[in-house]
């Protein structure tokens, strides 16, 4: 008979407690950080701070670097043409060389988006504390980690000490049970949750996702869920490790091997939340209520089921009406109208939310034997060199080419337009990325967030469609 724990703890409590170096009442805890991911955008000032104080990197072996935000997605074998991007990437190369940090830079077989390569290399493991100067570090929570984004001054703090001062956040449990309908993916789940609770609905919380719907998801789908936790204001998101997690990690280059694997596995199985543990807030959702989702506004909380209409002004809370009207004006859309049939100009499948091999397979399966609409430009951007190799090994590149899609090289690309991949002003882009802020994909670009399947359907027809009409 299973005995109840006299002091039940959540998954978050267990990991947080294990990593406290020093605690004092009324002050932030000093946490040990297991893994620090870095890239070219948020590190130059941090390394400069170390140089000014004559400090080394405390644990270069716990620091993992890649180039992703600024890298071009065409002709990566040539020198970077954009002067600022070249400077950022060259600075990262020099800093990694000076401080003894392994860099997965351009040309390296492991280069890619930082939140894609960490899991696929097996560096991200249950029970860890993980930080990066990037808000979507929450992605790694899918493995049962405390993972969150930090600012540049905190990047310097971790580089110098491998520790970080943090106040413990409140905890929220989001329970989702039931079976997803046809054409409904992980991206639809998280867009639905954010639409229900708003883009600030989880501010101040660290979220644990649980329930039968979550348990049935693949690791890649779980990463999509946790990735967008930050889009509802949460500090991070996490999912308890289980057999799906262990199967994903086993055999990966940095995962424990042999007896170390058995020891790690025994430890990881102790991490899930104890029965009776309490949260500051618990929310429940039903999988059957979730439809394929799409956003109409300029934050990820402005989302609707694909068959629903955009709210009218009277349906929006008074305090949000001004921003609602401003967002529709930017997007060129009308309150109370449907997005079905809305013409699109660009389709972007990529980013740390949806650029994994599972995402590319879904798109390829849908578009096989079809041809894109003639006036739509389609960019497929793998999340890593490993994803790109796998796509070619499975001949997904042939399917994309025959469909008229452009399969480019790995990077963050048009998620945030820090390289040449920008959507022109006034053009509509169905994007699998995580943010639809004004100008996010380029000045004046109009972004509609959706799942890879909904994006694939838009690429073929040239307008917004309900993908459920085409999938079994």
Residue pairs with C-beta under 8 A, 6 or more apart in sequence:
4 275
4 276
5 274
5 275
5 276
8 273
8 274
8 275
8 276
8 277
8 278
9 17
9 273
9 274
9 277
10 171
10 173
10 208
10 273
10 274
10 277
10 278
10 279
11 144
11 208
11 238
11 240
11 271
11 272
11 273
12 146
12 171
12 206
12 208
12 238
13 171
13 277
14 127
14 270
14 271
15 127
15 128
15 129
15 144
15 145
15 146
15 271
16 29
16 31
16 146
16 168
18 127
19 31
19 32
19 33
19 34
19 129
19 146
20 29
20 30
20 31
20 32
21 29
21 30
21 31
21 32
21 163
22 29
22 30
23 29
23 30
28 165
28 166
28 167
29 165
29 166
29 167
29 168
30 163
30 164
30 165
31 129
31 163
31 164
31 165
31 166
32 129
32 162
32 163
33 62
33 129
33 130
33 131
33 158
33 162
33 163
33 164
34 62
34 128
34 129
34 130
35 62
35 64
35 118
35 123
35 124
35 128
35 129
35 130
35 131
36 59
36 62
36 63
36 64
36 130
36 131
36 132
36 155
36 158
36 159
36 162
37 63
37 64
37 65
37 66
37 114
37 115
37 118
37 130
37 131
37 132
37 134
37 137
38 63
38 64
38 65
38 66
38 92
38 101
38 114
38 132
38 133
38 155
39 65
39 66
39 67
39 68
39 69
39 92
39 114
39 132
39 133
39 134
40 67
40 68
40 69
40 70
40 88
40 89
40 91
40 92
41 69
41 70
41 88
41 133
41 134
41 418
42 133
42 134
42 151
42 152
42 155
43 65
43 91
43 92
43 95
43 133
43 152
43 155
44 88
44 91
44 92
44 95
45 152
45 156
46 133
46 152
46 153
46 155
46 156
46 159
47 91
47 95
47 98
47 99
47 156
47 159
49 153
49 156
50 56
50 57
50 99
50 156
50 159
50 160
53 160
55 160
56 99
57 63
57 99
57 100
57 101
57 159
57 160
58 159
58 160
58 161
58 162
59 162
60 99
60 100
60 101
60 102
62 162
63 101
63 159
64 101
64 102
64 104
64 114
64 118
64 123
65 92
65 96
65 101
65 102
65 103
65 104
65 105
66 103
66 104
66 105
66 110
66 111
66 112
66 113
66 114
66 117
67 89
67 92
67 103
67 104
67 105
67 106
67 111
68 111
68 112
68 113
68 114
68 410
68 411
68 412
69 88
69 411
69 412
69 416
69 418
69 419
70 80
70 82
70 84
70 85
70 88
70 89
70 418
70 419
71 80
71 85
71 89
71 106
71 111
71 409
71 410
71 411
71 412
71 419
72 80
72 81
72 82
72 85
72 409
72 411
72 419
72 420
73 379
73 381
73 408
73 409
73 410
73 411
73 413
73 419
73 420
73 421
74 408
74 409
74 420
76 106
76 107
76 409
77 107
79 86
80 86
80 89
81 420
82 419
82 420
85 418
85 419
89 105
89 106
92 103
92 105
93 103
93 105
95 101
96 102
96 103
96 105
97 103
99 159
104 110
104 111
104 112
104 117
105 111
108 385
109 385
109 386
109 389
110 117
110 121
110 384
110 385
110 386
111 117
111 384
111 385
111 410
112 120
112 382
112 383
112 384
112 385
112 386
112 387
112 410
112 411
113 351
113 352
113 355
113 383
113 384
113 410
113 411
113 412
114 132
114 134
114 352
115 132
115 134
115 136
115 137
115 139
115 140
115 223
115 227
115 352
116 352
116 355
116 356
116 383
116 384
116 387
116 410
117 123
117 383
117 384
117 386
118 124
118 130
118 140
119 139
119 140
119 142
119 143
119 219
119 223
119 248
120 252
120 384
120 386
120 387
121 252
121 253
121 254
122 249
122 252
122 253
122 254
122 255
123 254
124 130
124 140
124 143
124 145
124 147
125 143
125 145
125 249
125 255
125 256
125 264
125 268
126 143
126 144
126 145
126 241
126 245
126 268
126 271
127 144
127 145
127 241
127 267
127 268
127 271
128 140
128 143
128 145
128 146
128 147
129 145
129 146
129 147
130 137
130 140
130 145
130 146
130 147
130 148
131 137
131 147
131 148
131 149
131 150
131 154
131 158
131 164
132 147
132 149
132 150
133 149
133 150
133 151
133 152
133 154
133 155
134 149
135 149
135 230
136 149
136 227
136 230
136 352
136 353
136 434
137 147
137 148
137 149
137 150
137 236
138 147
138 148
138 149
138 226
138 227
138 228
138 229
138 230
138 234
138 235
138 236
138 237
139 147
139 223
139 226
139 227
139 352
140 147
140 223
140 226
141 147
141 226
141 229
141 236
141 237
141 238
141 239
142 219
142 222
142 223
142 225
142 226
142 237
142 238
142 239
143 219
143 239
143 241
143 245
143 249
144 238
144 239
144 240
144 241
144 245
144 268
144 271
144 272
145 238
146 206
146 236
146 238
147 226
147 236
147 238
148 206
148 235
148 236
149 230
150 158
150 164
154 164
157 163
157 164
157 165
158 164
169 204
169 205
169 206
169 235
170 204
170 205
170 206
170 280
170 281
171 205
171 206
171 207
171 208
171 279
171 280
171 281
172 202
172 205
172 206
172 207
172 208
172 234
172 279
172 280
172 281
172 282
172 283
173 207
173 208
173 210
173 279
173 281
173 282
173 283
174 193
174 207
174 208
174 209
174 210
174 282
174 283
174 285
175 210
175 211
175 282
175 283
175 284
175 285
176 189
176 193
176 209
176 210
176 211
176 212
176 213
176 214
176 284
176 285
176 286
176 287
177 211
177 212
177 213
177 284
177 285
177 286
177 287
178 212
178 213
178 286
178 287
178 288
179 213
179 216
179 287
179 288
180 188
180 189
180 213
180 287
180 290
181 287
181 288
181 290
181 291
181 468
182 468
182 471
182 472
183 292
183 453
183 466
183 467
183 468
183 470
183 471
184 287
184 290
184 291
184 292
185 221
185 224
185 292
185 362
185 451
185 452
185 453
186 217
186 220
186 221
186 222
186 224
186 225
186 451
187 224
187 293
187 353
187 354
187 432
187 449
187 450
187 451
187 452
188 290
188 291
188 292
188 293
188 451
189 213
189 225
189 287
189 290
190 224
190 225
190 227
190 228
190 229
190 231
191 228
191 293
191 294
191 295
191 300
191 303
191 449
191 450
191 451
192 285
192 289
192 290
192 291
192 293
192 303
192 305
193 232
193 285
194 201
194 228
194 231
194 232
194 300
194 301
194 303
195 293
195 301
195 302
195 303
195 304
196 285
197 232
197 283
197 301
198 232
198 301
199 231
199 232
199 233
199 299
199 300
199 301
199 302
200 232
200 233
200 301
201 232
201 233
201 301
202 229
202 232
202 233
202 234
203 232
203 233
203 234
204 233
204 235
205 233
205 234
205 235
205 280
205 281
206 234
206 235
206 236
206 237
206 238
207 229
207 232
207 234
207 236
207 237
207 238
208 237
208 238
208 239
208 240
208 273
208 279
209 222
209 225
209 226
209 237
209 238
209 239
210 239
210 240
210 273
212 287
213 287
214 222
214 225
214 239
215 242
215 244
217 225
217 244
218 244
218 358
219 244
219 245
219 248
220 356
220 357
220 358
220 359
221 358
222 239
222 244
223 356
224 353
224 354
225 237
225 239
226 236
226 237
226 238
226 239
227 237
227 352
227 353
227 434
228 237
228 300
228 353
228 434
229 236
229 237
230 236
231 299
231 300
231 301
231 434
231 435
232 300
232 301
240 271
240 272
240 273
241 268
241 269
241 271
241 272
242 272
245 268
246 265
246 268
249 255
250 261
255 261
255 264
256 263
256 264
290 305
291 305
291 306
291 307
291 308
291 468
292 305
292 306
292 450
292 451
292 453
292 454
292 466
292 467
292 468
293 303
293 304
293 305
293 306
293 449
293 450
293 451
293 454
294 303
294 304
294 306
294 339
294 430
294 448
294 449
294 450
294 454
294 464
295 302
295 303
295 304
295 436
295 447
295 448
295 449
295 450
296 302
296 303
296 304
296 310
296 327
296 328
296 331
296 333
296 339
296 448
297 324
297 327
297 328
297 331
297 436
298 326
298 327
298 330
298 331
298 436
298 437
298 438
299 327
299 436
299 437
300 434
300 435
300 436
300 449
302 324
302 327
302 436
303 449
304 310
304 311
304 339
306 339
306 340
306 454
306 464
306 465
306 466
306 467
306 468
307 338
307 340
307 466
308 338
309 336
309 337
309 338
310 328
310 333
310 334
310 335
310 336
310 337
310 338
310 339
311 324
311 335
311 336
312 335
312 336
313 321
313 324
313 325
313 335
316 324
324 335
325 335
328 334
328 335
330 438
330 446
331 446
332 426
332 446
333 339
333 342
339 448
339 464
340 463
340 464
340 465
340 466
341 463
341 464
342 428
342 448
342 463
342 464
343 428
343 462
343 463
344 376
344 428
344 429
344 430
344 448
344 458
344 462
344 463
344 464
345 375
345 376
345 377
345 423
345 424
345 427
345 428
345 429
346 376
346 377
346 378
346 379
346 414
346 423
346 427
346 428
346 429
346 430
347 372
347 376
347 377
347 378
347 379
347 429
347 430
347 431
347 455
347 456
347 458
347 459
348 379
348 381
348 413
348 414
348 415
348 421
348 423
348 429
348 430
348 431
348 432
348 433
348 441
348 455
349 355
349 359
349 360
349 363
349 378
349 379
349 380
349 381
349 432
349 452
349 455
349 456
350 379
350 380
350 381
350 382
350 383
350 412
350 413
350 414
350 415
350 432
350 433
351 381
351 383
351 412
351 413
351 415
351 431
351 432
351 433
351 434
352 383
352 412
352 415
352 434
353 415
353 432
353 433
353 434
354 432
354 433
354 451
354 452
355 381
355 382
355 383
355 384
355 387
355 410
355 432
356 383
356 387
357 387
357 390
357 391
359 432
359 452
360 380
360 382
360 387
360 391
360 396
360 452
361 394
361 396
362 452
362 453
362 456
363 380
363 400
363 452
363 453
363 455
363 456
364 391
364 394
364 396
364 399
364 400
366 453
366 456
366 457
366 460
366 467
366 470
366 471
367 399
367 400
367 403
367 405
367 456
367 459
367 460
368 399
368 403
369 402
370 403
370 460
371 402
371 403
371 404
371 460
372 378
372 403
372 404
372 405
372 459
372 460
372 462
373 459
373 460
373 461
373 462
373 463
374 462
375 462
376 458
376 459
376 462
377 406
378 403
378 404
378 405
378 406
378 459
379 405
379 406
379 408
379 413
379 414
379 421
380 400
380 405
380 406
380 407
380 408
381 408
381 409
381 410
381 411
381 413
381 414
381 421
382 388
382 391
382 407
382 408
382 409
382 410
383 410
384 410
385 410
387 410
388 407
388 409
388 410
391 397
391 407
396 407
397 407
400 406
400 407
401 407
403 459
403 460
405 459
408 421
411 419
412 418
412 419
413 419
413 421
414 421
414 422
414 423
414 429
414 431
414 433
414 441
414 442
415 431
415 433
415 434
415 435
415 440
415 441
416 433
416 435
416 440
416 441
417 423
417 439
417 440
417 441
417 442
417 445
422 441
422 442
422 443
422 445
423 429
423 441
423 442
423 445
423 446
423 447
424 442
424 444
424 445
425 442
425 443
425 444
425 445
426 444
426 446
427 445
427 446
428 446
428 448
429 441
429 445
429 446
429 447
429 448
430 448
430 450
430 454
430 455
430 458
430 459
430 464
431 441
431 447
431 448
431 449
431 450
431 455
432 449
432 450
432 451
432 452
432 455
433 440
433 441
433 447
433 449
434 449
435 447
435 449
436 447
436 448
436 449
437 447
439 445
440 447
441 447
448 464
450 458
451 467
453 467
453 471
454 464
454 465
454 467
456 467
457 465
457 467
457 470
458 464
458 465
